[in-house]
Amino acid sequence: MLETLSGSQWFSSLDLASRFWQVELDQKDREKSTFITRFGTYEFTVMPFGLCNAPATFQRLMDTVLRDILWQFVVVYIDDINVGSKTFEKHLLHLEQVFSRLVQAGLKLSPEKCFFFKDEIPFLGHVVSCYQNLYLDKIILRLLTGLPMKIVEDQTSHMMQCAEIP
């Protein structure tokens, strides 16, 4: 995923509003989301948060919406869409392509969570940058280096046991 953005000079990060709630449930599937309160019985008309298959379903939707441009200059993880381009002009074209597909699919962005024309963006615990290409996010690094050594040793030992490494 991250290698798709490497070598880019311009980055934009788009975040979808209300994630799963933008996905309408089929009429026949709505009864599966039924819940009861003291005020009555209700069923969702849109995909609720908390369903075990909701993230995978939403990821499949996003992969379908962006299928012909995915991995060329755009990567998506659930509701985070990242666009990387080598030139400003291409970046404008790439954003236009992403926006048109989102409009066709009826998906809306959360403007306050979108960032445009940046020289670096955080993504999946890393930072993709036009200067250093890719590096570990400082917040993640600070969290990892702040762990007591005993916890790290215990976790490493546990992982090795799980992987059956002597």
C-alpha positions in Angstrom: 0.0 0.0 0.0 2.7 2.5 1.1 4.9 1.8 -2.0 2.1 3.2 -4.2 2.6 6.6 -2.7 6.4 6.5 -2.6 8.2 8.9 -5.0 5.2 11.3 -4.9 5.8 15.0 -4.3 2.2 16.0 -3.5 -0.2 14.3 -1.2 -3.9 14.6 -0.2 -5.7 12.7 2.5 -9.5 12.3 2.2 -11.7 11.0 5.0 -15.3 9.8 4.4 -18.0 11.1 6.6 -19.9 8.7 8.8 -18.2 5.7 7.2 -20.5 2.7 7.3 -23.7 4.8 7.7 -23.3 5.8 4.0 -23.9 2.2 3.0 -27.6 1.4 2.6 -28.7 -2.1 3.7 -30.8 -4.1 1.3 -34.4 -4.4 2.3 -34.1 -8.2 2.8 -31.0 -7.7 5.1 -32.5 -5.1 7.4 -34.2 -7.7 9.7 -30.7 -9.0 10.5 -29.9 -5.6 12.2 -33.0 -5.6 14.4 -32.7 -4.5 18.0 -35.2 -4.1 20.8 -35.4 -1.2 23.2 -38.1 -0.4 25.8 -39.5 2.0 23.2 -40.0 -0.7 20.5 -38.3 -2.8 17.9 -36.0 -1.1 15.3 -33.9 -2.1 12.4 -31.1 -0.3 10.6 -31.6 1.1 7.1 -27.9 1.7 6.8 -24.9 -0.5 7.8 -24.4 0.0 11.5 -21.0 0.2 13.3 -20.1 -3.0 15.1 -21.2 -5.6 12.6 -18.5 -8.2 12.2 -18.4 -7.9 8.4 -18.9 -4.1 8.2 -15.2 -3.2 7.8 -14.7 -5.8 5.1 -17.9 -4.8 3.3 -17.0 -1.2 3.4 -13.4 -1.9 2.1 -14.9 -3.9 -0.7 -17.2 -1.0 -1.6 -14.2 1.4 -1.7 -12.1 -1.0 -3.7 -15.0 -1.2 -6.2 -15.6 2.5 -6.4 -11.9 3.2 -7.0 -11.0 0.0 -8.8 -9.6 1.4 -12.1 -7.3 3.9 -10.4 -6.6 2.0 -7.2 -2.8 1.3 -6.7 -1.9 3.7 -9.5 -1.9 6.9 -7.4 -4.6 6.2 -4.8 -4.7 3.9 -1.9 -7.6 3.3 0.4 -7.9 1.7 3.9 -11.5 1.5 5.1 -12.5 5.2 4.9 -9.1 6.8 4.5 -8.2 7.6 0.9 -4.7 8.9 0.1 -3.7 10.3 -3.2 0.0 10.8 -4.2 1.3 12.5 -7.4 4.6 13.5 -8.8 3.5 16.9 -10.0 1.0 19.5 -8.9 -0.9 19.3 -12.3 -1.2 15.5 -12.1 -2.4 15.8 -8.5 -5.2 18.1 -9.6 -6.2 15.5 -12.2 -5.9 12.6 -9.8 -8.1 14.4 -7.2 -10.7 15.1 -9.9 -10.8 11.4 -10.8 -11.2 10.4 -7.2 -13.9 13.0 -6.5 -15.9 12.0 -9.6 -16.0 8.3 -8.5 -17.0 9.3 -5.0 -19.9 11.5 -6.4 -21.0 8.6 -8.7 -21.1 6.3 -5.7 -23.0 8.8 -3.6 -20.3 8.9 -1.0 -19.6 12.1 1.0 -16.3 13.4 2.5 -15.7 14.9 5.9 -14.1 18.2 5.0 -12.6 18.9 8.4 -10.7 15.6 8.2 -9.4 16.1 4.6 -6.0 17.5 3.9 -4.9 18.7 0.5 -1.6 19.4 -1.3 0.7 18.3 1.6 4.3 17.3 1.3 3.7 14.5 3.8 0.8 12.5 5.2 0.4 10.0 8.0 -0.9 6.6 7.0 -1.1 3.3 8.9 1.4 4.3 11.5 3.9 5.6 9.0 4.5 9.0 7.4 4.8 9.1 3.6 6.9 12.1 2.7 8.3 13.7 -0.5 11.6 14.3 1.5 12.3 11.0 3.3 9.9 8.8 1.3 8.6 6.7 4.2 9.3 6.6 7.9 7.7 5.4 11.1 5.3 8.0 12.6 6.9 9.8 15.6 3.9 9.2 17.8 4.1 5.4 17.2 7.8 5.5 17.7 7.4 7.4 21.0 4.8 4.9 22.2 7.1 2.0 21.4 10.2 3.4 22.9 8.3 4.4 26.0 7.3 0.9 26.8 9.1 -0.7 29.8 11.6 -3.3 28.6 9.9 -6.1 30.6 6.7 -5.7 28.5 8.7 -5.8 25.2 10.6 -8.9 26.3 7.4 -10.7 27.4 5.7 -9.8 24.2 8.7 -10.9 22.1 8.8 -14.2 24.0 5.1 -14.8 23.6 5.3 -14.0 19.8 8.2 -16.4 19.4 6.3 -19.2 21.3 3.3 -18.6 19.0 5.5 -18.8 15.9 7.3 -21.9 17.4 10.7 -20.2 17.2 13.1 -21.9 19.5 
